């Protein structure tokens, strides 16, 4: 009851300040609206993280807490005029949202599903940051699929839930292959695969044919002679 009153009072204060800011903006007052909104987002995020920290049943509070934290940091960095704030703001927001999902899983491993959005959002944040720094679309594509593959590897190996999630190895392997192919294309080595794939198919087909024909050749004398191979219960010289 005490926690609910505290949270209600905090949200009431936030709504009051937000209303005052909107009214001042409507009246044309010269106020640093962006700065105040950034502080409000951070204050609202602090309320949700307080809820998350004070009750295990409030696991959901980490999700809006992460989103509001990202919004607040993005707005404040933009208002502060930091270099690259407009470019890095998306990575900051996505990373904060991913942190919220990660906190849900770390609080209770039974909610293993939170690993997937946490990994996807973190991967998107890293990919966005890579694009901003390197401006390499192909390389960022390889990074994106590699991050997704790592996410499903974590789903498979981390604890949580009643059973093991071996199915996660399948999308992890498929995404890892895509990451490798895109990385090879980015480094101008994909043309080598034009020769490697046919050679691999030829080698695999030849090996299967050799195994099949070799077994048939070994079995033919027994089938043509009308004799059956001695069973394991009969010993040589027992007749």
C-alpha positions as a LaTeX table, in Angstrom:
\begin{tabular}{lrrr}
\hline
Residue & $x$ (\AA) & $y$ (\AA) & $z$ (\AA) \\
\hline
Unk1 & 0.00 & 0.00 & 0.00 \\
Unk2 & 2.81 & 2.36 & 0.85 \\
Unk3 & 4.57 & 1.61 & $-2.43$ \\
Unk4 & 1.40 & 2.24 & $-4.41$ \\
Unk5 & 0.92 & 5.61 & $-2.75$ \\
Unk6 & 4.52 & 6.58 & $-3.44$ \\
Unk7 & 4.28 & 5.59 & $-7.08$ \\
Unk8 & 0.93 & 7.38 & $-7.44$ \\
Unk9 & 2.39 & 10.54 & $-5.98$ \\
Unk10 & 5.39 & 10.38 & $-8.32$ \\
Unk11 & 3.25 & 9.88 & $-11.40$ \\
Unk12 & 0.95 & 12.69 & $-10.26$ \\
Unk13 & 3.90 & 15.05 & $-9.97$ \\
Unk14 & 5.17 & 14.02 & $-13.41$ \\
Unk15 & 1.79 & 14.63 & $-15.01$ \\
Unk16 & 1.54 & 18.00 & $-13.29$ \\
Unk17 & 4.93 & 19.14 & $-14.55$ \\
Unk18 & 4.17 & 17.82 & $-18.06$ \\
Unk19 & 0.91 & 19.79 & $-18.11$ \\
Unk20 & 2.66 & 22.97 & $-17.05$ \\
Unk21 & 5.29 & 22.52 & $-19.77$ \\
Unk22 & 2.65 & 21.96 & $-22.45$ \\
Unk23 & 0.76 & 25.05 & $-21.29$ \\
Unk24 & 3.90 & 27.19 & $-21.36$ \\
Unk25 & 4.73 & 25.89 & $-24.82$ \\
Unk26 & 1.20 & 26.71 & $-26.03$ \\
Unk27 & 1.52 & 30.25 & $-24.65$ \\
Unk28 & 4.78 & 30.73 & $-26.52$ \\
Unk29 & 6.94 & 30.98 & $-23.45$ \\
Unk30 & 10.68 & 30.76 & $-24.07$ \\
Unk31 & 11.46 & 27.62 & $-22.14$ \\
Unk32 & 13.89 & 24.82 & $-22.86$ \\
Unk33 & 11.09 & 22.35 & $-23.58$ \\
Unk34 & 13.40 & 19.66 & $-24.91$ \\
Unk35 & 15.54 & 19.73 & $-21.80$ \\
Unk36 & 12.52 & 19.45 & $-19.51$ \\
Unk37 & 11.05 & 16.60 & $-21.55$ \\
Unk38 & 14.33 & 14.72 & $-21.31$ \\
Unk39 & 14.34 & 15.12 & $-17.54$ \\
Unk40 & 10.70 & 14.02 & $-17.38$ \\
Unk41 & 11.41 & 10.89 & $-19.39$ \\
Unk42 & 14.27 & 10.02 & $-17.05$ \\
Unk43 & 12.10 & 10.68 & $-14.00$ \\
Unk44 & 9.35 & 8.43 & $-15.38$ \\
Unk45 & 11.95 & 5.76 & $-16.13$ \\
Unk46 & 13.16 & 6.00 & $-12.52$ \\
Unk47 & 9.61 & 5.37 & $-11.30$ \\
Unk48 & 9.27 & 2.21 & $-13.37$ \\
Unk49 & 12.68 & 0.95 & $-12.32$ \\
Unk50 & 11.67 & 1.61 & $-8.72$ \\
Unk51 & 8.60 & $-0.56$ & $-9.27$ \\
Unk52 & 10.77 & $-3.25$ & $-10.83$ \\
Unk53 & 13.20 & $-3.23$ & $-7.92$ \\
Unk54 & 10.59 & $-3.31$ & $-5.16$ \\
Unk55 & 8.44 & $-6.27$ & $-6.26$ \\
Unk56 & 9.10 & $-9.47$ & $-8.18$ \\
Unk57 & 5.58 & $-9.33$ & $-9.59$ \\
Unk58 & 6.47 & $-6.00$ & $-11.23$ \\
Unk59 & 8.82 & $-7.58$ & $-13.79$ \\
Unk60 & 6.90 & $-5.79$ & $-16.58$ \\
Unk61 & 8.04 & $-2.39$ & $-15.27$ \\
Unk62 & 11.51 & $-2.96$ & $-16.72$ \\
Unk63 & 10.09 & $-2.71$ & $-20.25$ \\
Unk64 & 8.68 & 0.85 & $-20.08$ \\
Unk65 & 11.58 & 1.70 & $-17.77$ \\
Unk66 & 14.09 & 0.79 & $-20.47$ \\
Unk67 & 12.15 & 2.58 & $-23.22$ \\
Unk68 & 11.76 & 5.79 & $-21.18$ \\
Unk69 & 15.40 & 5.70 & $-20.16$ \\
Unk70 & 16.39 & 5.52 & $-23.82$ \\
Unk71 & 14.05 & 8.37 & $-24.73$ \\
Unk72 & 15.36 & 10.57 & $-21.94$ \\
Unk73 & 19.00 & 9.98 & $-22.82$ \\
Unk74 & 18.32 & 10.52 & $-26.51$ \\
Unk75 & 16.54 & 13.83 & $-25.90$ \\
Unk76 & 19.15 & 15.11 & $-23.46$ \\
Unk77 & 22.11 & 14.23 & $-25.69$ \\
Unk78 & 20.38 & 15.99 & $-28.57$ \\
Unk79 & 19.66 & 19.07 & $-26.46$ \\
Unk80 & 23.24 & 19.13 & $-25.20$ \\
Unk81 & 24.47 & 19.27 & $-28.79$ \\
Unk82 & 26.88 & 16.38 & $-28.40$ \\
Unk83 & 28.71 & 15.36 & $-31.60$ \\
Unk84 & 26.80 & 12.67 & $-33.47$ \\
Unk85 & 23.81 & 12.82 & $-31.12$ \\
Unk86 & 21.35 & 12.71 & $-34.02$ \\
Unk87 & 23.05 & 9.61 & $-35.43$ \\
Unk88 & 23.72 & 7.74 & $-32.19$ \\
Unk89 & 20.34 & 8.47 & $-30.63$ \\
Unk90 & 18.69 & 5.46 & $-32.27$ \\
Unk91 & 21.36 & 3.10 & $-30.94$ \\
Unk92 & 20.97 & 4.55 & $-27.46$ \\
Unk93 & 17.21 & 4.08 & $-27.50$ \\
Unk94 & 17.33 & 0.51 & $-28.88$ \\
Unk95 & 20.07 & $-0.49$ & $-26.46$ \\
Unk96 & 18.09 & 0.81 & $-23.50$ \\
Unk97 & 15.02 & $-1.16$ & $-24.58$ \\
Unk98 & 17.17 & $-4.28$ & $-24.92$ \\
Unk99 & 18.49 & $-3.70$ & $-21.41$ \\
Unk100 & 14.91 & $-3.69$ & $-20.14$ \\
Unk101 & 14.22 & $-7.14$ & $-21.61$ \\
Unk102 & 17.56 & $-8.41$ & $-20.34$ \\
Unk103 & 16.61 & $-7.26$ & $-16.83$ \\
Unk104 & 13.36 & $-9.27$ & $-17.09$ \\
Unk105 & 15.31 & $-12.46$ & $-17.83$ \\
Unk106 & 17.96 & $-11.80$ & $-15.20$ \\
Unk107 & 15.26 & $-11.26$ & $-12.58$ \\
Unk108 & 13.57 & $-14.61$ & $-13.34$ \\
Unk109 & 15.07 & $-17.20$ & $-15.67$ \\
Unk110 & 11.67 & $-18.76$ & $-16.25$ \\
Unk111 & 10.97 & $-15.85$ & $-18.58$ \\
Unk112 & 13.56 & $-17.07$ & $-21.08$ \\
Unk113 & 11.56 & $-15.55$ & $-23.96$ \\
Unk114 & 12.93 & $-12.14$ & $-22.96$ \\
Unk115 & 16.34 & $-13.24$ & $-24.29$ \\
Unk116 & 15.06 & $-12.97$ & $-27.87$ \\
Unk117 & 13.87 & $-9.32$ & $-27.87$ \\
Unk118 & 16.86 & $-8.40$ & $-25.72$ \\
Unk119 & 19.24 & $-9.90$ & $-28.26$ \\
Unk120 & 17.40 & $-8.50$ & $-31.28$ \\
Unk121 & 17.25 & $-4.96$ & $-29.87$ \\
Unk122 & 20.88 & $-5.04$ & $-28.78$ \\
Unk123 & 21.88 & $-6.31$ & $-32.22$ \\
Unk124 & 19.91 & $-3.50$ & $-33.88$ \\
Unk125 & 21.61 & $-0.98$ & $-31.60$ \\
Unk126 & 25.06 & $-2.30$ & $-32.50$ \\
Unk127 & 24.20 & $-2.43$ & $-36.20$ \\
Unk128 & 22.95 & 1.15 & $-36.13$ \\
Unk129 & 26.11 & 2.25 & $-34.35$ \\
Unk130 & 28.25 & 0.41 & $-36.91$ \\
Unk131 & 26.42 & 2.09 & $-39.79$ \\
Unk132 & 26.96 & 5.47 & $-38.17$ \\
Unk133 & 30.65 & 4.85 & $-37.62$ \\
Unk134 & 31.67 & 2.88 & $-40.73$ \\
Unk135 & 28.84 & 3.42 & $-43.21$ \\
Unk136 & 29.22 & $-0.16$ & $-44.41$ \\
Unk137 & 25.87 & $-1.65$ & $-45.38$ \\
Unk138 & 27.15 & $-5.14$ & $-46.22$ \\
Unk139 & 29.33 & $-5.40$ & $-43.14$ \\
Unk140 & 26.45 & $-4.23$ & $-40.95$ \\
Unk141 & 24.27 & $-6.93$ & $-42.51$ \\
Unk142 & 26.78 & $-9.58$ & $-41.48$ \\
Unk143 & 26.89 & $-8.09$ & $-37.98$ \\
Unk144 & 23.09 & $-8.13$ & $-37.79$ \\
Unk145 & 22.75 & $-11.83$ & $-38.67$ \\
Unk146 & 25.69 & $-12.74$ & $-36.45$ \\
Unk147 & 23.99 & $-11.00$ & $-33.53$ \\
Unk148 & 20.74 & $-12.85$ & $-34.21$ \\
Unk149 & 22.63 & $-16.15$ & $-34.37$ \\
Unk150 & 24.28 & $-15.41$ & $-31.03$ \\
Unk151 & 20.86 & $-14.56$ & $-29.59$ \\
Unk152 & 19.49 & $-18.02$ & $-30.41$ \\
Unk153 & 22.68 & $-19.64$ & $-29.13$ \\
Unk154 & 22.00 & $-17.92$ & $-25.80$ \\
Unk155 & 18.40 & $-19.17$ & $-25.93$ \\
Unk156 & 19.74 & $-22.70$ & $-26.32$ \\
Unk157 & 22.43 & $-22.63$ & $-23.61$ \\
Unk158 & 21.15 & $-20.28$ & $-20.91$ \\
Unk159 & 19.02 & $-21.72$ & $-18.09$ \\
Unk160 & 15.29 & $-21.15$ & $-17.91$ \\
Unk161 & 12.02 & $-23.01$ & $-18.31$ \\
Unk162 & 11.19 & $-26.67$ & $-17.70$ \\
Unk163 & 13.12 & $-28.15$ & $-20.64$ \\
Unk164 & 16.12 & $-27.56$ & $-22.86$ \\
Unk165 & 15.51 & $-25.47$ & $-25.95$ \\
Unk166 & 17.50 & $-27.46$ & $-28.50$ \\
Unk167 & 15.32 & $-26.14$ & $-31.33$ \\
Unk168 & 17.14 & $-22.81$ & $-31.01$ \\
Unk169 & 20.28 & $-24.34$ & $-32.55$ \\
Unk170 & 18.47 & $-24.58$ & $-35.91$ \\
Unk171 & 17.82 & $-20.84$ & $-36.43$ \\
Unk172 & 21.22 & $-20.12$ & $-34.86$ \\
Unk173 & 22.98 & $-22.25$ & $-37.49$ \\
Unk174 & 20.93 & $-20.81$ & $-40.37$ \\
Unk175 & 21.57 & $-17.22$ & $-39.27$ \\
Unk176 & 25.28 & $-17.93$ & $-38.78$ \\
Unk177 & 25.52 & $-19.23$ & $-42.35$ \\
Unk178 & 23.81 & $-16.06$ & $-43.62$ \\
Unk179 & 26.24 & $-13.94$ & $-41.63$ \\
Unk180 & 29.22 & $-15.76$ & $-43.14$ \\
Unk181 & 27.86 & $-15.45$ & $-46.70$ \\
Unk182 & 27.21 & $-11.71$ & $-46.30$ \\
Unk183 & 30.65 & $-11.24$ & $-44.79$ \\
Unk184 & 32.24 & $-13.06$ & $-47.73$ \\
Unk185 & 30.28 & $-10.89$ & $-50.13$ \\
Unk186 & 31.40 & $-7.77$ & $-48.30$ \\
Unk187 & 35.04 & $-8.83$ & $-48.62$ \\
Unk188 & 34.66 & $-9.71$ & $-52.34$ \\
Unk189 & 35.27 & $-13.40$ & $-51.62$ \\
Unk190 & 31.79 & $-14.64$ & $-52.47$ \\
Unk191 & 32.87 & $-15.49$ & $-56.02$ \\
Unk192 & 34.94 & $-18.31$ & $-54.55$ \\
Unk193 & 31.68 & $-19.94$ & $-53.41$ \\
Unk194 & 30.61 & $-20.19$ & $-57.05$ \\
Unk195 & 33.23 & $-22.93$ & $-57.34$ \\
Unk196 & 33.18 & $-24.33$ & $-53.81$ \\
Unk197 & 29.46 & $-25.21$ & $-53.75$ \\
Unk198 & 29.51 & $-27.26$ & $-57.00$ \\
Unk199 & 32.72 & $-29.01$ & $-55.93$ \\
Unk200 & 31.20 & $-29.80$ & $-52.54$ \\
Unk201 & 28.08 & $-31.24$ & $-54.21$ \\
Unk202 & 30.17 & $-33.32$ & $-56.60$ \\
Unk203 & 32.29 & $-34.66$ & $-53.74$ \\
Unk204 & 29.25 & $-35.49$ & $-51.62$ \\
Unk205 & 27.41 & $-37.18$ & $-54.50$ \\
Unk206 & 30.49 & $-39.17$ & $-55.49$ \\
Unk207 & 31.02 & $-40.36$ & $-51.93$ \\
Unk208 & 27.39 & $-41.50$ & $-51.63$ \\
Unk209 & 27.59 & $-43.37$ & $-54.96$ \\
Unk210 & 30.84 & $-45.05$ & $-53.93$ \\
Unk211 & 29.31 & $-46.20$ & $-50.65$ \\
Unk212 & 26.14 & $-47.49$ & $-52.32$ \\
Unk213 & 27.96 & $-49.37$ & $-55.15$ \\
Unk214 & 30.56 & $-50.75$ & $-52.78$ \\
Unk215 & 27.93 & $-52.29$ & $-50.51$ \\
Unk216 & 26.03 & $-53.74$ & $-53.48$ \\
Unk217 & 29.17 & $-55.31$ & $-54.90$ \\
Unk218 & 29.91 & $-56.91$ & $-51.53$ \\
Unk219 & 26.39 & $-58.30$ & $-51.15$ \\
Unk220 & 26.05 & $-59.77$ & $-54.71$ \\
Unk221 & 28.11 & $-63.04$ & $-54.24$ \\
Unk222 & 25.99 & $-64.05$ & $-51.28$ \\
Unk223 & 22.74 & $-63.37$ & $-53.16$ \\
Unk224 & 23.80 & $-65.27$ & $-56.32$ \\
Unk225 & 25.24 & $-68.34$ & $-54.65$ \\
Unk226 & 22.10 & $-69.21$ & $-52.74$ \\
Unk227 & 24.13 & $-69.53$ & $-49.58$ \\
Unk228 & 23.33 & $-67.65$ & $-46.49$ \\
Unk229 & 26.02 & $-66.19$ & $-44.29$ \\
Unk230 & 26.65 & $-68.18$ & $-41.13$ \\
Unk231 & 24.72 & $-66.92$ & $-38.17$ \\
Unk232 & 26.46 & $-65.78$ & $-35.08$ \\
Unk233 & 25.24 & $-68.89$ & $-33.21$ \\
Unk234 & 27.05 & $-71.25$ & $-35.59$ \\
Unk235 & 30.76 & $-71.68$ & $-35.16$ \\
Unk236 & 33.18 & $-72.81$ & $-37.87$ \\
Unk237 & 33.68 & $-76.59$ & $-37.82$ \\
Unk238 & 30.58 & $-77.26$ & $-35.74$ \\
Unk239 & 29.10 & $-79.50$ & $-38.48$ \\
\hline
\end{tabular}
